[in-house]
Amino acid sequence: MPYYLEEKIYAPLLILHGNCDSLVPFEQAVILYNVCQKTKSETTFFAVNNADHEAQAFIQRKFWQPLSIF
């Protein structure tokens, strides 16, 4: 989701982004999170270490609880 569409977010947002993503720059996730924080949107951000786009690293037990809330 482009950060400039943040004002259209009406539900809580969970951002999971790999810091080694070769398709979508990690910085875009950071920008989106920061914009959401400034506008008081309910946002949770997880940086996934050493994860590329669509990596198996996203299927980790530590993400199950946050995902179950959403």
N, C-alpha and C positions, 0 to 999 in steps of 0.2 A: 504494500500500500504506500503510495507516495505521501510524504510527510505533509504536503500542502493540502491534503484532503482531511486532515485531522479534525476539522470542525464538523465533519460529517459522521464522526464516530459517536454512536449513542450507547454502545454497550462496552463492558470491560474489554480490554485488549491485552492479549498475551503475545509477547514477542519472543520467539526462540530463533537465534541467529548464530550461525557458525562464524567464528572469527577468522576462518580460512576459506570463506566462501569465494569461489572463483567466478560466480555468475552475478551475484548481487553484492556490491561492496558492503562490508560490515559497517562502515561509517553511516550508511543510510539507515540502518536499524537504530544506531545511536542517536542520529538526528531525529528520527520519528519519536523515540522514547523521550528525548529532551523537550520536544515540542508538546507532546502530550502532558508531560509534567508541568509545564508552564501554564497550560490551559486547564489544569486540574482534572484531566481525564484519568479514570482508573486504569492504570497500565502497569503490567509486570513485565520485566525484561530479564531474560536469561541469555548470557553469552555462552555458547557451547565451544569449549576449547578444542582446537585442532579439527574442527568439523567443516567440511566443504558443503556445497549445496546438495541436499538430499542424502546426507551422510547417515550411516548407522548410529553415529554418536547421539542422535536425537532420541533414540529408543533406549533411554537409560532410566532406571528405576527412580532416580531423583526427580525426574520430570513428571512422573505419573500423578502425584498428588496435585501439583498446579494444573495439569491438564484435566483432571477429574472435576475441578471446580468450574472450568469453562465448559 
